[in-house]
Amino acid sequence: DTGVSQNPRHKITKRGQNVTFRCDPISEHNRLYWYRQTLGQGPEFLTYFQNEAQLEKSRLLSDRFSAERPKGSFSTLEIQRTEQGDSAMYLCASSSWETQYFGPGTRLLVL
Amino acid sequence: GQQLNQSPQSMFIQEGEDVSMNCTSSSIFNTWLWYKQDPGEGPVLLIALYKAGELTSNGRLTAQFGITRKDSFLNISASIPSDVGIYFCAGPTLIQGAQKLVFGQGTRLTINP
């Protein structure tokens, strides 16, 4: 079995650079979620896909952020022109209905 | 928006002690979830509660869904070193065809051997 996987696990970048993260959900799950977690806080919802359709986006997702799930399987989250405030753990989760299973996250540090 | 408040924010206990933490909400939830997060990992679901007043156990963990539907409690009995981590409560809110989770800020548990 493979749970939810995320790559890379860590990313260090300079302010202004673009970064892209990948999430591979559990294979039979049609629902995929992205969350962001800053130090000392719980995860906060960013966006949700059902199959390839992006159905919900949080106001936290500024226009520098874009997420895709082109074939309804893996998903990518891109951040353009990164800012220091983007430093956080980016978590992906998938579900077939209620229970969301989380991946290990990608920790981003923007210098 | 909906907020979940967890207390205490951190706990320092001796191995073998029992632990109790709680979570309160500004609004009603129909489901309460408790997750544990180890350093550098994603949250893992421990217990799900679906009915007001429900008391559910998972090994040494017991959680209760408050009758007002605005709070929940998690108890850990006879703590062991692997219980160390951050415990989050979460409540789902409906979005199109699914649920998004609203999390509390977590309770960090540290155990002295």
Interface residues (C-beta under 8 A of the other chain):
Chain A: V4 R9 R31 Y33 Y35 G40 Q41 G42 P43 E44 F45 Y48 Q50 L55 E56 L91 A93 S95 W97 E98 T99 Q100 Y101 F102 G103 P104 G105 R107
Chain B: L4 T31 Y35 G40 E41 G42 P43 V44 L45 A48 F88 A90 P92 I95 Q96 G97 A98 Q99 K100 L101 V102 F103 G104 Q105 G106
